Amino acid sequence: MIGVKLNPAAFLQHVADLTRKLDAAQVQALGDAVAECYSRDATVFIIGNGGSGSNASHLAEDLAKGSLRRADFDDPTVRRLRVISLTDCTPAILAWGNDEGYDRIFLEQLKNLARPGDLLIAISGSGNSPNILRAVEWSNSRGVKTFGITGYDGGKLKGMAGGGLHVDSWDMGVVESLHLIAFHWVVDDMHRRIGLRDVPQSEVVVDARLGL
């Protein structure tokens, strides 16, 4: 919790410095993985615990809705992105967690839903959450593509997932915030690929107040 030692200006500067250190190629790779999944009409599954679980829900919601234009909402010809956050089915999480152990809460849902060629985005600040690692291990063995989102030193997840995005910080709050920044770019990128699929890049209009 670096904020206990820093005033707001210093804290924001610290976060800005870490943001600039994010590997843009890793952010792009995440966007490409989601887009490739969409191109095959496969499903994106997202998992995480605590704040990372909240980010999983946030990313799933943004990808499902934010990839579309308002004009697409009632257009049956527009193929939508299949995306599910496995943090959102409370009864399933409670049933598996209570009866069989918390390390199974994502793994067992994947066994019901995932197919070879789907994508699992696994978010873990430490990279060592047992329920995340079990889900990734199973996915790797069943042809489900995996992408790990980590902080700290990346933990076991960094070397286990097929792709990865790493935030080099030991502050969990900062790690989760920077993950979300990267996720918002991925959502914008999918809006470009799906919602603006027929619009030349030169004709894309953004709010002038953004200064772009």
Secondary structure as the mmCIF struct_conf table of DSSP 4:
data_model
#
loop_
_struct_conf.conf_type_id
_struct_conf.id
_struct_conf.beg_label_comp_id
_struct_conf.beg_label_asym_id
_struct_conf.beg_label_seq_id
_struct_conf.end_label_comp_id
_struct_conf.end_label_asym_id
_struct_conf.end_label_seq_id
HELX_RH_3T_P HELX_RH_3T_P1 ILE A 2 VAL A 4
TURN_TY1_P TURN_TY1_P1 LYS A 5 LYS A 5
BEND BEND1 LEU A 6 LEU A 6
HELX_RH_AL_P HELX_RH_AL_P1 PRO A 8 ARG A 20
TURN_TY1_P TURN_TY1_P2 LYS A 21 LYS A 21
BEND BEND2 LEU A 22 LEU A 22
HELX_RH_AL_P HELX_RH_AL_P2 ALA A 24 SER A 39
TURN_TY1_P TURN_TY1_P3 ARG A 40 ASP A 41
STRN STRN1 THR A 43 ILE A 47
BEND BEND3 ASN A 49 ASN A 49
HELX_RH_AL_P HELX_RH_AL_P3 GLY A 50 GLY A 66
TURN_TY1_P TURN_TY1_P4 SER A 67 SER A 67
BEND BEND4 LEU A 68 LEU A 68
HELX_RH_3T_P HELX_RH_3T_P2 ARG A 70 ASP A 72
TURN_TY1_P TURN_TY1_P5 PHE A 73 ASP A 74
TURN_TY1_P TURN_TY1_P6 PRO A 76 THR A 77
BEND BEND5 VAL A 78 VAL A 78
HELX_LH_PP_P HELX_LH_PP_P1 ARG A 79 LEU A 81
STRN STRN2 ARG A 82 SER A 85
TURN_TY1_P TURN_TY1_P7 LEU A 86 THR A 87
BEND BEND6 ASP A 88 ASP A 88
HELX_RH_AL_P HELX_RH_AL_P4 THR A 90 GLU A 100
HELX_RH_3T_P HELX_RH_3T_P3 TYR A 102 ARG A 104
TURN_TY1_P TURN_TY1_P8 ILE A 105 PHE A 106
HELX_RH_AL_P HELX_RH_AL_P5 LEU A 107 LEU A 113
TURN_TY1_P TURN_TY1_P9 PRO A 116 GLY A 117
STRN STRN3 LEU A 119 SER A 124
BEND BEND7 GLY A 125 GLY A 127
HELX_RH_AL_P HELX_RH_AL_P6 PRO A 130 SER A 141
TURN_TY1_P TURN_TY1_P10 ARG A 142 GLY A 143
STRN STRN4 LYS A 145 THR A 150
TURN_TY1_P TURN_TY1_P11 TYR A 152 ASP A 153
HELX_RH_AL_P HELX_RH_AL_P7 GLY A 155 MET A 160
BEND BEND8 ALA A 161 GLY A 162
STRN STRN5 GLY A 163 HIS A 166
BEND BEND9 TRP A 170 TRP A 170
HELX_RH_AL_P HELX_RH_AL_P8 MET A 172 MET A 190
HELX_RH_PI_P HELX_RH_PI_P1 HIS A 191 GLY A 195
TURN_TY1_P TURN_TY1_P12 LEU A 196 ASP A 198
BEND BEND10 VAL A 199 VAL A 199
HELX_RH_3T_P HELX_RH_3T_P4 GLN A 201 GLU A 203
HELX_RH_3T_P HELX_RH_3T_P5 ALA A 208 LEU A 210
#
